[in-house]
């Protein structure tokens, strides 16, 4: 009968509306999980890059500290200067160890190929710089003239290493900036998607209410 058909049609519409609502909820949940997962991944990358920056900055400080050790060693050759070559040698050993550990730590954390290559390029200048500093500090105890003569070459090694470290720092900062942009864009896409799905859900719910009102409430 017409009444039975009316009820079947109404039931189909309500069931269909509920199914669409459920589908929207499922999509929204999936989109939320995807967005959270990606944001978590980007956050992990950002934290990793931050650790690389910190290690690189520590290495840069040790880079300057070693130069100070060499200058102190040269000053110690002057009688009455007050510089203790034994203490300077101990400081140099500590600074050199910290420098190597900082660069190694940054290299291990590096996942991005650009950062990895930039840090790899630091290794050779670092070795030359460290060897030059060790030679001057070693000569300071018995060959002051030789130590002073080696200083210009040491400063050239200092500048070479400084350039390599600046290049590495630029690439690290570029990757960090790109990670930040990616995370921001992803959050914006996730927000737009969730708002869109919310709008669809509201529209479907309103349609169900409208159908129920027209086919159930008004006939009664």
C-alpha positions in Angstrom: 0.0 0.0 0.0 0.9 3.7 -0.3 1.4 3.9 3.5 3.7 0.9 3.5 5.7 2.3 0.6 5.9 5.7 2.4 7.3 4.0 5.5 9.8 1.9 3.4 10.9 5.0 1.6 11.3 6.9 4.9 13.2 4.1 6.4 15.5 3.9 3.4 16.2 7.6 3.6 16.9 7.5 7.3 19.1 4.4 7.0 20.9 6.1 4.1 21.4 9.2 6.0 22.8 7.3 9.0 25.1 5.4 6.7 26.4 8.6 5.1 26.9 10.1 8.6 28.8 7.0 9.7 30.9 7.2 6.5 31.7 10.9 7.2 32.6 10.0 10.8 34.9 7.2 9.6 36.6 9.5 7.1 37.0 12.2 9.7 38.5 9.7 12.1 40.9 8.4 9.4 41.9 11.9 8.4 42.5 12.8 12.1 44.7 9.7 12.6 46.6 10.4 9.4 47.2 14.1 10.3 48.3 13.2 13.9 50.6 10.6 12.5 52.2 12.9 10.0 52.5 15.7 12.5 54.1 13.3 14.9 56.6 12.4 12.2 57.3 16.0 11.4 57.7 16.8 15.1 60.2 14.0 15.4 62.2 15.3 12.4 62.1 18.8 13.9 63.4 17.5 17.2 66.2 15.6 15.4 67.2 18.7 13.4 67.2 20.7 16.7 69.6 18.2 18.2 71.8 18.4 15.2 71.8 22.2 15.5 72.8 22.0 19.2 75.6 19.5 18.4 76.9 21.7 15.6 76.8 24.8 17.8 78.8 22.9 20.4 81.3 21.9 17.8 81.6 25.5 16.7 82.3 26.6 20.2 85.1 24.0 20.4 86.4 25.2 17.1 87.0 28.6 18.7 88.2 27.1 22.0 91.0 25.2 20.2 92.2 28.4 18.6 92.3 29.9 22.1 94.3 26.9 23.2 96.9 27.5 20.4 97.1 31.2 21.2 97.6 30.4 24.9 100.3 27.9 24.0 102.2 30.5 22.0 101.8 33.0 24.9 103.2 30.4 27.3 106.5 30.6 25.4 106.9 34.1 26.8 108.6 34.1 30.2 106.3 35.6 32.9 103.2 35.5 30.7 101.3 33.4 33.3 100.1 30.8 30.8 100.6 27.2 31.9 101.3 24.9 28.9 100.3 21.8 30.9 96.9 23.2 31.6 96.6 24.4 28.0 97.5 20.9 26.7 94.9 19.4 29.0 92.3 21.9 27.8 93.2 21.2 24.2 92.7 17.5 24.7 89.3 18.1 26.2 88.2 20.6 23.5 89.4 18.4 20.7 87.5 15.4 22.1 84.4 17.4 22.6 84.7 18.8 19.0 85.0 15.3 17.5 82.1 14.0 19.6 79.9 16.9 18.6 80.4 16.4 14.8 80.0 12.6 15.2 76.8 13.1 17.1 75.4 15.5 14.5 76.4 13.1 11.7 74.7 10.1 13.4 71.5 12.1 13.8 71.5 13.4 10.2 68.9 11.7 8.0 68.6 14.4 5.3 71.2 13.8 2.6 72.1 17.5 2.4 72.9 17.6 6.1 74.8 14.4 5.9 77.0 15.6 3.0 77.6 19.0 4.7 78.7 17.3 7.9 80.9 14.8 6.0 82.6 17.8 4.3 83.6 19.1 7.8 85.6 15.9 8.7 88.7 16.6 6.5 89.2 20.2 7.6 88.6 19.2 11.2 91.3 16.6 11.0 93.8 19.1 9.5 92.9 21.8 12.0 93.2 19.5 14.9 96.6 18.1 13.7 97.9 21.7 13.2 96.8 22.8 16.6 98.4 19.7 18.2 101.7 20.3 16.4 101.9 23.9 17.6 101.0 23.1 21.2 103.6 20.3 21.1 106.3 22.6 19.8 105.5 25.3 22.4 107.4 23.4 25.1 110.7 23.2 23.2 110.5 25.1 19.9 108.9 28.4 20.4 110.2 29.8 17.0 108.8 26.8 15.1 105.5 27.1 16.9 105.2 30.8 16.0 106.2 30.0 12.4 103.4 27.4 12.1 100.7 29.8 13.3 99.8 31.3 9.9 99.2 27.8 8.4 97.1 27.0 11.5 95.0 30.1 10.9 94.5 29.0 7.3 93.2 25.7 8.6 91.0 27.6 11.1 89.4 29.6 8.2 88.9 26.5 6.0 87.1 24.7 8.8 85.1 27.8 9.6 83.9 28.0 6.0 82.9 24.3 6.0 81.1 24.6 9.3 79.2 27.7 8.1 78.1 25.8 5.0 76.9 22.9 7.1 75.1 25.3 9.4 73.3 26.9 6.4 72.1 23.6 5.1 71.0 22.5 8.6 69.0 25.8 8.9 67.5 25.3 5.5 66.3 21.8 6.3 64.9 23.0 9.7 63.0 25.8 7.9 61.7 23.3 5.3 60.5 21.0 8.2 58.7 23.8 9.8 57.0 24.8 6.6 55.9 21.2 6.0 54.5 20.8 9.5 52.6 24.1 9.2 51.2 23.2 5.8 50.2 19.8 7.0 48.4 21.3 10.0 46.5 23.7 7.8 45.5 20.9 5.4 44.3 18.8 8.3 42.3 21.7 9.7 40.6 22.4 6.4 39.9 18.7 5.9 38.4 18.3 9.4 36.3 21.5 9.0 35.0 20.3 5.6 34.0 16.9 7.0 32.4 18.7 9.9 30.4 20.7 7.5 29.3 17.6 5.5 28.3 15.9 8.8 26.2 18.9 9.8 24.6 19.0 6.4 23.7 15.3 6.4 22.3 15.5 10.0 20.2 18.5 8.9 19.0 16.6 5.9 17.9 13.7 8.1 16.0 16.0 10.4 14.3 17.7 7.5 13.3 14.4 5.9 11.9 13.1 9.2 10.0 16.4 9.8 8.4 16.3 6.4 7.5 12.6 6.2 6.9 11.9 9.9 6.0 15.0 11.9 3.8 16.7 9.4 1.6 13.7 8.4 1.0 13.1 12.1 
